Amino acid sequence: MKNVKRLFLFPGMLLLVVITLVFTYSISNFSDVSAAGKGNHPGKPNTVPAKVPVDKDGFDSQGRMVAYFGSPLIDGEVDKVWKKIPEVTPKHVSTDSASATFKALWDERALYILAEVQDENLSVQSDTPYMQDSLEVFLDGNNDKSQEYGVDDLHIRVNYENMLTVDIGNVEDYFSSAKVTDNGYVIETRIALKDIPENGKVLGVELQVNDAIESERAGSINVFDSTGNAWNDTSQFGEIVLAGKKKKQVSGLNPYDLINLVKSTLEMDFTLYKNSNIVTDAIGNVTESTLINNKVTQSQIDEQYDALKDAISQLEMTEEAANEKYFEPVPDEYRMESDQPGTIQTLQYETPNLDNGTDEKKLNVYLPNGYDEANSSKKYNVLYLMHGGGENEDLIFGGPGESKELMKILDNMIANGDIEPLIVVTPTFYGGKNEPEHFHDELINDIVPLVETEYHTYAESASMEDLQATRAHRAFGGFSMGAVTTWFTFTEALDYFKYYIPLSGDSWALGSNAGGSKPAETAEYLADVVRASGYTSQDYYIFSATGNKDIAYPNLKPQIDAMKELTDVFNYSSDSSKGNFYFIDADGGTHSWYWQNQYIYDILPDLFENEE
């Protein structure tokens, strides 16, 4: 193993063989600790005590799944500890070409799910993760069955090639393994639990297998959810009850957090740091002293985890690397209700449609805590924020009296002084001219004049001259098709907005998905708009973001890279005094609002930063 350590000593050598060696040695040497013994040492698998009666499909008398106490090895093999666990047959099947069964275990740190899938035709052709052959796990830690996902809830997905995508939750909390079999595949996944579990605890849960045929999803297999809405509504989850832990039983070893950390660290670009050797040395120490030591204890594993974390925290960026904007997750406490909440109001208006008539439409307005209708001396910046395709103006905040996640984030950011109080408007491109490419007409002629004369903004009147004069106090952003709308707003309404936030969507000025198929041409088109406008590089800002597991990534990332080359127009830097453009590339980010809300959290402090 000396050669393994030598590989780690060279910064930037992120060799696949190194990752393979780490996982091979770690998995093989933990094979003797697949279940809890009387201490944190290798031991025989636990027996399964105190069985809960279940029906022929594996459900107890209350229709719940049952998880017994035990710590399986997550390697894609069905260990002995799984053998006596009740097998659950799903209730809802909408495909004829696949079938599946599930089992569950738990220990003092995690919940474990085993899915055994029978499927003769496996496919990951689609760029959309849920259209690949895969397992999805939904968990409601508090089992409160709220419609909206909360801090205790998660939604993850693992395909048969073991690619993990996280729609909701912290990627560091999950570990999975997948193995193709003669007639399908097996997936094991480990989900770290926030609260210490115990016998009798009930969690909300849904398990779903997606059945893909080439690049389409043929159907799904669901344990509890018959509506197909679990991805958006935790009230559709069923339940799982934890049972079977004897008094002296403890959990088996947990190498998974350390393995995850080593893997993610190996994927870092060490050329971004001046002192990357401190991390590569730390990884070498982990490999020799922990992962290949079959007498290791949990305390030794935890010490190595802490040491590697500490080494990472000491990394110093090069000057060039400091130009990047890095993803920072929203703190859990910011996703909870603030004691200084804002309010939501709704405005109605009419706008021309494509049939020479008019449509009646509405939009929602977030007003920060302390907004005083009688105090016209206090002025507010305004962010206009657009939903994605198939959504509407109620998606982001809901309506009056509701408090969705982004509203909680805004409330907490304002209350904690992270950002100045601002107004946020959520319209829709549906209705009116009904397309993102035409929305700028409605935006400039109807929406902005309405909002900025109704509330205390920097606009003195609804005249086009006053709106142009106050463009520095106005931003537009959106997700997916809302990002497409944002790029159109940039090219068509640059006179009225200084800040742009396109999230998980490219510019379609040269056709749909042109950011991916024609990145250089798209970037040049955007640059030409700016050149013709006469604005200087400090007169507009573009703050973009997406995740590398997002379906929009293959289209947005090439466009961003092409824009970086046009330095006369787009000056790339996270420092707004140096540049006017940055891109957040979030590891593991998918095409969901859970991620978009976090991008908005990261970007908000940079809006209106230097405006008076």
Buried (B, 14 or more C-beta within 10 A) or exposed (E): EEEBBEBBEEBEBEEEEBBEBBBEBBBBBBEBBBBBBEEBBBBEBBEBEEEBEBEEBBBBEEEBBBBBBBBBBBBBBBBEBBEBBBBBBBBBBEBEEBBBBBBBBBBBBBBBBBBBBBBEEBBBEBBBBBBBBBBBBBBBBBBEEBEBBBBBBBBBBBBBEBBBBBBBBEBBBBBBBBBBBEEBBBBBBBBBBEEEBEBEBBBBBBBBBBBBBEEEBBBBBBBBBEEBEBBBBBBBBBBBBBBBBEEEBBBBBBBBBBBBBBEBBBEBEBEBBEEBBBBBBBBBBBBBBBBBEEEBBBEBBBBBBEBBEEBBEEBEBEEEBBBBBBBEBBEEEBBBEBEEBBBBBEBEBEBBBEEEEEBEBBBBBBBBBEBEEEEEEEEBBBBBBBBBEEBBBBBBBBEEEEBBBBBBBBBBBBBEEBBBBBBBBBBBBBBBBBBBBBBBBBBBBBBBBBBBEEBBBBBEEBEBEBBEEBBBBBBBBBBBBBBBBBBBBBBBBBEBBBBBBBBBBBBBBBEEBBBBBBBBBBBBBBBEBBEEEEBEBEBBBBBBBBBEBBBBBBBBBBBBBBBBEBEEBBBBBBEBEEBBBBBBBBEBBBBBBBBBBBBBBBBBEBBBEEBE
